[in-house]
Structure formats: structure tokens, C-alpha cells
């Protein structure tokens, strides 16, 4: 249906604006595709559950006395595929520093593309056909940017929310770190947001940031996500850590809490605080490009600067996303590994799409040769 109207609307414009307006109106409901669910916690103690079915119908339920014990939400992808159930549970900020798992699978910038996410996770044994955790005591790291550019943002968030708990029960771990697009959308910067989400928000009588606000289940979960994490001697961060970060004098937990404290603030509020301004602009962990790009405006790092950053954070290697690369790229003699690629193009061409990190010998500092495998 969506493809049909995508063809009809431009074609009908040739025959007059009246036809185009009719087609646009007809498509505005049924062409949304499945979306949600969204859980809103109201000030009176009630909870609103809203989702949109495949026909574009809004299904609303209000729980006057709060959610029943053991409550689950049903999620399905934009096209109706990938249906799964998610228990709604209390979420806390995860640890930021832990022993490196035997296997760590690392990807970033999935940007609302459910087909790509599921393909990567299933093909590499991280989830089974039912989208249940099957990676055992191992570790999945998603280095930010689920928001924008795709039409399954909410569904991927729920999938990660679910897998986090399943991984913990299996003795494993899932880390979803904040990128730059999560705080962009929550602050109302919608430059890269698909029109679908503008329509969904309008249909529900909300703004796009309101779909994930501090009074929602997904918003509360996002507010507990870290910005930087470590596993053994490896550090994970969305954009990178530049020379300004040691100068701030903040620890990783302090950076994580500071970024979260401004997650639902707008740009003006963030920039009013000098530390938050550093964290939320080019010098900071969700925007810094100076590890990858050498243009002066990005404040490119020097070899000595990288040494200082890694020493300050007590790490040997940094895994980053944010800047799109042609392939998974080893920079700075392998001390920085960039994993953000064009997934659809790389899938067609057979280039790298993610990284599998294998733990070296027990107690070994750093990484042994061959411990980083590019997943194609």
C-alpha cells in the first residue's frame, strides 16, 4: 500500500492539486504502518498505552491504577514482521566498567532499520528466529544512533530493551550507548527524522520528542543509558574522545550522569552550562570527529593527544561509530576502530558491517593479534 501511494501521489499531481490532496489524505491514516507501542505515565497514576496497527488505526488503552503486574507489550515492525512480546520492567543505569566477555559483538548507527538490525543479529547468533537472546554469556554493544533515518526506531528500542534483560538472565550483557541522534530528537531537532514519526506524533496528539519523553517507558529507559562504557581495556563511545575530555577532569560515571541530566533539555539549556556544552558539541563524546577527520574545524587529535586520552581513561583501544566509513576501519595503529558503515551498501558489496572482539588470554593487557574480526 505504501509503495502504491508513493507512486500515485506524484503522478496525480500532474492532474491537479485536488487529486494530490485526496491521495495524501487517503494515505495519511493507512500508510503509517505499524508503530509503537508507547507507554505514557500520567500525573494521576494512570498509564496510557498507544500503538498504531498495520492499517493506521490508533489503539489506545488507559490503565487507571497503573500497569498490571507482569505486564507485557506486543511489538511488531513497520511492515508487520518481527512480532515479539516485551515485559515492562524497572530499569536502572547499568554498570559502565566490566570484565571483557569471551565474545563482544559491536555495531553502531542502525538508524531505525529493523531489517538490517535483525539480519546482523540473527546471522551472527546473537538472537534466534524468535528474536530471543542466544548469545549466552557474551556481550552485544550498540554504539548509539537508533533514532532517525528509518521507520522502525521505536521497535528497535523495544527490541534492545527486551534483549538487555534476556542477556542479563543468561549471564551476558547488552550495552546500548547514547549517540548524537538520541539527544537531537529529544531536544526537538528533527532534521533527520522520517516523516512517519511526524505523522505518528500528530496522530497521537503529541510532538516527536513527546513520544519518548521523561514520562514514557522508553524515555525513562533512555535516561539510564550510558554514554561511555569499558570492557577490560576496551572503551566504547559513539563519536570519540578528544583532547578536551581529560581537561574536563570528569570520570566516566560523571560523564554518563552529566549527559543523561540534559537528555530532555533543549539546546539553549544544554549550552548554558559550560560542561554540558562541551559534552554536547564537537569536543564531546557524542559529536567528536577528530579521531577520524583531519579538517581543522574538528580539532583533529595528535598521536600524543590520543595517548593522553587513552591513558586518562585507562584504556588501550577505542571503538567508535558516528562517522560513516566505507568499511570497518582500523585507525591510529589499531588503537581506534571505526564501525559505522552504510549497512545496505556494505551488505550488497560484501564489505565489513560490524566487529567481533574475542578475548585474549586471561590477565593479558591489551589485545592479542587476530582478536578483532571484521564481520561481513
Buried (B, 14 or more C-beta within 10 A) or exposed (E): EBEEBEEBBEEBBEEEEEBBEBBBEEBBBBBBBBBBBBBBBEEEEBBBBBBBBBEBEBEEEEBEEEBEEEBBBEBBBBBEEBEBEBEBBEBEEBEBEBEBBEBBBBBBBBBBBBBBBBBBBBEBEBBEEEBEBBBBEBBBBBBBBBBBBBBBBBBBBBBBBBBBBBBEEBEBBBBBBBBBBBBBBBBEBBEBBBEBBEBBBEBBEBEBBBBBBBBBBBBBBBBEBBBBBBBBBBBBBBBBBBBBBBEBEBEBBEBBBBBBBBBBBEBEEBBEBEBBBBBBBBBBBBBBBBBBEEEEEBBBBEEEBBEBBBEBBEBBBBBBBBBEBEBBBBBBEEBBBBBBBBBEEBBEEEBBBBBBBBBBEEEEEEBEEEBBBBBE
